[in-house]
């Protein structure tokens, strides 16, 4: 051990740590007790790393504060790079990161496998067939002698569903002697607009003998999420009563071709019946294969909820519904849905996210964002938990009411910054997490001039934040949750690039404690940020967190 000199308490003049023995090295970041320390995590949403200057808002923008941080900390070993997509955040290969996934991984301090990967893994290792809800579904239908009506977005899109998952479910139920019909919802949004003509035949080929596609319906009807019951009703009629809006076909692929001949793309294919399908019977079952909840809810309310929407006129304009032997889904779609259906993959409980660990240590924390990213620094960062932890304060600044954010690229950043800095200056907090939404939200518009203005607006706020953290003798960590505005042009197709990227993101650690420490950091992934913050705060990392601190020992 060694004797440490006087470490001035953050924000005050009192002295702590006099004569306290602490170990040397990065582990002992400060002589101060955790409650006298400050760690600020600044997430620049959508600010990725790309060395190509053209169409790169990060490099084209005038960013004196970011540049100053970069110049200083890159020379001190305090700049590194993090993975923010694919397997490093629990997504499939080639899958871009997003804000929900990014903040979930940052807060958890471990890789959080997303539902699509959990399902892929269960299919691959054979554990799908032993999942309780699926076993119960098969058992109920064997007893009732009913048919399994399997439905979902038949698409390789991977956003709401995956056609490989739907085929795996169909083949598993069928192998157990239960008849299966598939109600195929076509995509055209998460994939090109006329993709089904290629991918539906591939899906049909992957089904075992005897499994039929009974209806083909565009997601516009089957997967509404805005209570447009006149649309949902048309999808319902096709499934339940075998009543279509387009002429009946003798082969499901013809339903797609028929739509194309009428200048209709996949998303808008009118509910179409395949010859031989006669509708739902008493004692049949429903199996919903979508793993994203929002667009599966309404059709399920129509089919199976004890209190279906009055707009559908069940029992008046439409006949009463047949009763189902079992209703089952890939995931939990809502608390209301869970009352009458079981999920194959139950919700994952993330134990000990950083917010909880910091609260358990008796420290106070603050989360700050404007509306667009507020759920991310609260709900997602806390591992899918709505309620704040003890001593967790939150500041929400409303996002501007404009049609698209290229019309106001600074968004609400100036007000966010003002409230953030005032809160840090109060000396009240030990951990502060702030998200600046601009680089991502404006990056999505595809406008390079607007994205440059967004980056410049955020850089101004970053300068104010640096000064504030320095006044409190804290540690500032800057990073991003994924890339976006550093790539504003897609050279492969010669069009504006509006999506997130597969690029890495930077991480910098700026130590304003005034203590003479050689902090160096190494490359990692988003899940390594929480362990780093805990080390800066002097709080032990729980075993549930499998990420590693970025600080070089």
N, C-alpha and C positions, 0 to 999 in steps of 0.2 A: 504494500500500500504506500501511499504518499500523503503528505500534508497538503491540503488545498488552501489557497489564500481566500480572501473574502469575495464571495460571489454576491454581488448586490441583488437583492430581490427585485424581480421583474416589476417595474412600475413604481417601486417605492425605494426609499433610501436605506431601509433596514438591512442589516448584514446577516447572512446565514452561512452555514457551512464552515464557520471558523473552527479549526482544529478537528474537523470531521475526517476520519480516515476513509478514503475511497480507493477503489482499484484504478489503475491507470488504463488508458486505451479507450476505444470508442464506447465500450459498455458503460463507462462512467462518463456520461456526456456532460455532467454538470455537478457541481457540488450542491446545487439547490435541490430541495425536496421536490417531488413531482408537482405538488400543488403550487410551487413557485415557478413552474416552467410553462412555456407556451410553444405549441407546434401548430403551424397554420398550413393546411393543404389547399392549394389553389388549383382547381381543375379548369383548364382552358378547353371548353368542350369543342371537339372537332378540330383541334390545332395539332395536326400531325407533322411528321418529319419527312421532308422530300427535298433532295438536293437540286432538282430541276427548277430553274427560276421562272421559266415561262408559265403563265397561268397558275402561279403559286402565290396566293394572297399573303401567306406568312412572310415570304421573302420579298415580295414587292411592296408590302406595306412599310410605312415609316414607323419603326418600333424601337425608339431609343432605350426604353427601360428593359425590354426583353433582351435587346442586344448587349446592354451593359451587364446584365446578369450572366448572359452566355459567355461574354468575353472574360469576365472575372472567374466564373466558376468552372469553365472548361479548362482553364489553366491550373486549377487547384484539385483536379480529380473529382469535382463535385457536379459533373454532368454525366448522365448515362442515358441508356435507351431501354424502353420497355415494350414487350409484345402486348398488343391490345386486341387481338383477333384470333380466330381459329382455335386450335386445341389449348392455347395458353389461357383462354377465358372460357373453356368448356363448350366451344362451338365446333362444328364439323370443318374438315379441310376446305379451304377456299372461301369460308364464310366470314364476311366482314363483321367487325365488332359493332355494337350499338350502345347507346347511353344506358339502357336498362341493364344489360349484361355487364357493361364496364363498371358501373357504380356498385352492382351486386358483388363483383369480384374484388373491387377496391375495399369495400366495407367488410367483406367476409375474411379477407386475409388468407384466402385459399382459393383454388380453382373451383368454381361452382359449375358443375356440369348442367348445361341447359337441357330442357326436356327432350329435344330432338336427339341429343347424344345418349341420354339415359335410355331412350326407346331403341335407338340403333344398337346400343350395347346389349340390351335384353334380347333383341332378335338374334344377334350374333352369338351370344353365349347360351341361347336356348332357355333363358329364365322367363321369357315372355309367357310361355305356356303354363307356368305355375303361379302367375300373379292371381291373387285371390278373386278379384272382381271378374276376371275373364273366366276362371274356373266356375264361379257361381252363375255366370251368364249361360255358359254351355249346359250346366246342370239343370237350370230352370227351363231351358228350351227343350232339353231331352224329355223332361217330365211333361211339358205341355204339348210336345209334338209340333211346336211352332217353328217358324222360319226366322233366321237372323237377318234383319235389315241393316246392313253395314253401310254407313254413309260418311262422306268427308270430301275434302278438296283433293281430287285425283290429279296431282301435279307434282313435278320434282322440285317445286319452288322452295320447300323447306321453311316457309314462314308460318303458315297455319297448319300444314300437314305435309306428309310425304307419301307418294304413291307406293313406295316400298313398304311402309308401315301398314297401309290398307291391304295390300296383297298378303302380307304376313298374317294379319288378323283373319282375313278371309280363309286362307289355307288352314290355319290352326282350328277354327271353328268347324270347317268342313271336314277336316280329318277326324273330328270327334263325332261324326255322324249327324251333325245338325245342318240342314239346308241353309245356304247363304245366297242372298241377292244383294247386289251393290247398287247404291244410288250415287252416281258419280256427279260431283259438283265440278264444273270446269273453271279454270283459273283466268289466265290472260292479264293478270295484274302483277303477280310476283314473278312471272315468266313472260316471254313475248306474247302479243295478243292472239296469235294463231298458232299456238304451240301444241294444242290438244291433238291435232291431226297426226302429229308425230308420236306424242307420248301416250295417248290413250291405247293405241294398238300394242305398245310395249307393256303397258299395265295389264291388258287383257291376256297377253301371252304369259304373264307371270302368275296367272290364276290357275289353280288345279282344276281338273276336269269337273264339270257339273256346276261350277260357280258362274252365275250370269250377271251381267250388268243390266239392271231392270229399267233405270231411268237416267237421263242425262240432262242436267240443269246448270245454267250459268250461275256463278257465285253471286251475281247481282240480285238474284231471287232467293237463293238458298242461304246466303251468308250475309244478309243485311245486318247492320247493327244500330240502325236509327229508328226503330219502331215503324218501319214502312210495311205495315201488315198486309197491304194489298200485294206487295212483292212476295213476302214470305208465304202468304196464302196460296200463291200459284205453285210454289215448290212443294208445299204441304199436300195440295190436291194430287200432284203427280205421285208422291210417295204413298199416300194413304188410299186414294181412290183410283189410282192409275188413270187420272185425267190429265192429259197434256195440253199445251198451248200450241204446239207445232204438230204437223202430221206425224203419225206413228211410223216407226222405221223397223226393219227386220234385223238391223245390226247396229250396235251402239256407235260405231265410227261414222255410220251414215247420218246420225243425228248431228255430228259436227260438220260434215260436208254439206248437209242441207242448210245449216246456218250460214256457212261461208258463201254458199250460192246466193243467199239472201243478204249478203254484205253484213253479216253479224259476226262479231269476234267472240272468243271463248267466254269472256266475262258475261256476255249478254245472251247466251244461248237460251232460247225459250224452253221451258220444261217439256221434255220429249220422252214419250213412252216407247220402250222396245217391245215388239210383238210378243205376246205370251204372258206378259206381266199382268196380274189381276188385282194388285193392291194388298193392303195389310189385312190380316185376319186376327180374330180374337186369339190371344195366347202367343202371338209372335213376339219378337224382341227387337230392341234398337241398340245398335252399337255405333257410337260416334267416334270417328278416328282422328278428328282435329286435335292438335295438342296446344293450340292457342285458343284462349277462351272467348275473346270478344265476339267473334263472328259465328260461333257455334251456339250461342245462348238462345237466340230467338227461335230458330227452327225447332230446338228442343222444347222450349216453352210451348210452342204450338202443338207438338206431337205428344208430349207426356206430362206437362205440368198439371197438378190438380186444379189450378185456377188459370186456365188458358186465357190469352188476351180476348176480351169481348169483341174486338174488331173482327175476329175470324167467324163470329156467328155460329159457333159449334152448337148443334142441336136446333138451329133455326135455318139460316141460309145453307149451312153445311150439316151433314148428318153427325150424330154423336160419334165420338172416337171409339175405335175398338180398344179393349184394355190389353196392356202388354204384360207378358210374363216376367220380363226383366228389361231394365233400361240401364245401359252401361256406357261409360265414356273413357277415353284415353287418359284424361286428367280431370281435376275438379273444375267445373265451369263457373260455379258461384255457390254461396251458402244455400241459396234457394234451390239450385239444381241438386245439391248434395242430399236434399231431403228425399228425393225420389230416384236418384241414380247413384251407382257406385263408380269410383274411378279406378282404372287399372294401375296408374302410377300416382300414388298419393303425393301431396305437397311435401317438398323437402323442408325440413326445419333447420335453419342455419343457426347453430348455437354459438354464442360468444362472438358476434360481429364487433368491430372496433368500438361502436357506440356503447355497447354493453360493458366491454372491458374497461373503458375509460370511466363509465359511471360507477362500476364496482370498485374502482380504485379511489372513489370519493372526489373525482375531479369534475369540473364543469366544462360543458362544450356548447358550441354554437354552430348552426347550419344556416347558410345564406344562399339564396338564389332568387331569380325572377320566375314567374309562373311556369314558363316552358320547361325548366329543369328542377323545379321545386320537389316533385316526387322522387327525383333521382338522388338528391342530397339528403332526403329523409327516408322515405319508404324503402327504396332499393338499397341505399347504403346501410340501412338497418336490417338487411336480410329479409325484406318482405314483411316488415312489421310497421303498422300504422302509428302506434302510440310512441311518443318520445320516451327515452330512458330518463331516469332521475337526473336533474340538473342539465338537461339538454334543452337549450333555447333554440328557437327558429325564427328567422326573419324572411318573410315572403314579400317580394316587391312585384306588383302586377306588371305583366308584359304589355307592351303597347298594343292598342286595338288597331292594327293595320291588316290589310288583306294578305300581304306577303312582306317579309321582313327586309327585303331589299329596298323597300320604301322608307325604312327607318333603321339603318344598319347599326346604329349605336344602341338600339332597343332600350332597355331600362338600365344599362350598365352604369351610367353616372350615379343614379340613385342607389343602386346596389352597393357601389363603392363607398358612397358617403355613409350609408348605414353600417357597412362592414367595418370601416375604419373607426367610426365612433365606438362601436362595440369592442374592438380590439383595444382602443385607447382607454377604455374603462378599466382595463387590467383585471377583468372579472373571469376571463376564460383561460382554460388550459389547452383545449383543442378547438380549432376553428376550421370548418370545411366550407369552402366557397366554390360555387360553379358560375362561370361566365358563359352564357348560352350563345353569344353572338357568332363565334367562328363556325359553329355547327348550323344554327338556324339560318344564317345568311348564306352559308355554304350550300345549303340545300336549294336555294333559289337558282343557282347556276350563274348568277351575275358576278363576274370578277370585280368590277369597280365597287360594287356594294360589299363584297367579301373583304376587299382591301380596307374599306372604311370601317368595317366591323372589327378587323384585327387592330387597326389604329385606335379605335375607341377603347378596346380592352387593354391595349398597352398603356394608355393614359391611366386607367384604373390600377394597373399593375404597379405603376410608379408610386401611386398613393398608398397602395398596400405595402410595398417595400419599406416606405418611410414609417408607416404605422408599426410594422413588426419590429423594425430597428429601434423605435422609441421604447418598445416593451422588452427589448433584449430577448427576442424569441428566435425561433428557427422557421424559415419559410421554405416549403417544398412546392415547386410548381411542376405540373404535368398535364396530361390530357387523358380522356377516356377512350379516344379513338381518333383517327384522322378524318378530314373532310376538306377544309378550305385550302389545304396545301396542294390539292389537285383539283383544279376547276375546269379542266378540259380532258376529254377522253380521246386520246390520239388514235386508238384502235378503230373507233367508229366515227371520229371527227365530229363530235357533238359535245355540248357542255356536259361536264361531269357533276351530277347533283348528289351522288350517294356518298356514303362513308368509304374509307379506303382500307387496304390491308397494311398500310404503312405503320412503322413503329412510332411511338411517341417519346418525347424527351422527358427526363426528370432532372431537376436541379435542386440542390440543397444549399440554401443560403443561411449561414449561421451568424446571427446578429447578437449572440450572447456576450461578445466581448472577451470570451475566454479563449485562450490561445490553443486551439485544438486543430489537429490535422484530420479532419473528417474527409474520408474518400468514399465514393459510392461505386457500385458495380451495376452492370446491366441485369435486367430481370423481366418480370411481368407485372401486370396491374396488381396481382394478389400479394406482391411484396411491399406494397406501400403501407398497409396497416401495421405490419411488424416493424417497419422503419419508424413510423410515428410513435409507436409504443416505446421503441428504444430511445428516441429523442426525449420522450416524457419520463423515462425511467420506470415504466410500468412493465412487469413481466408479461411475456407473450404466452397466451393459453395454448394447451396442446392441440385444441381444435383448429387453431390457425397453423396451417402447414406451409404458408409462404415464409420467405426468409428476408430478414432485414437487408436492405441494400447497402448499409454501412459496412465498409471493408474493415475486418477485424485486424 
